[in-house]
Amino acid sequence: MSDLACSEFVELVTAFIEGGLDPDMESRFVDHLALCPGCEGYLDQIRQTIHTLGELPEDRLSEQARHDLLSAFRNWTR
């Protein structure tokens, strides 16, 4: 297993998706991802959720609700 714990991985997912990790942390993140099927699945779920939220018609999800959901994922810890 890599030197990055799953709990740390979860905390970094949003920054990774947004391209906000420094090169060293991104390397550690990707190394962990390659070795941990559970975290790979988690990242896929987050990406799918973001993709789905981006496709919802405006009348189905208010801008505030979209913001609240994305904030919840950004701040969620395992």
N, C-alpha and C positions, 0 to 999 in steps of 0.2 A: 504494500500500500504506500501511497505517497506521503510526504510530510504534512499534507494539508488534511485536516480532519473534516468529516462530512458536515459537521455543524458550521465550520468556517466556510466551507464550500457554499452552503445554503445562504449564508450572509453575503456572499460575493456575487451571487448569480445576477442580480440586477446590474451591478457595475460591469460585469463581464458582457452582458447583452448590450449594454450601452457603450461599450468600448472604453470604459473608464478605469481599467486596471493598469498599473504600471507593468512594464515588460516582465519583470521578475515574478510578480504575483500572477500575471496571466499565464506564464510558463508553468508555475506550480498548479494553477487551476486546471489547465489542459492536461497536465500529467495525472492529476487526480481523476479527471474525467475519463481518461483512457483506462484506468484501473478499477473504477467503481461503477458497476452497472446500476446501482440504486441512484446515484447522483446523476448519471446519464439520463435515466428515466425522469428524474425530477426536472432537470434542465429542459427536456423535451416537453414536459407538461407545462412549464412556465412559458416556453415559446409558443406552444399551441394556445394557451390562454390569452396571451398578448395578441396573437394572430386573430383569434376569434373575437376578442373585444374590439379590435380594430375594424371588424367587418359588420358589427351590429348596426342596424339602422339607427339614426339619431333619435327617432321617437321611441325606441325600445330601451335606450340607456342614456340618461342625461350626462352632460359633460362632468357634473359633480360626481355622479355615480362612477363614471369611468375613472376619474381622478382618484376617488376613494379606493376602488378596487386595485388599481395599479400601486397606490401607496401601501395598501395592505400587503401586497406581494413583496414590495420593496423592503418592508420592515418585518416581514414574517421570518420567524426562526423555527427551526425544527425542534 
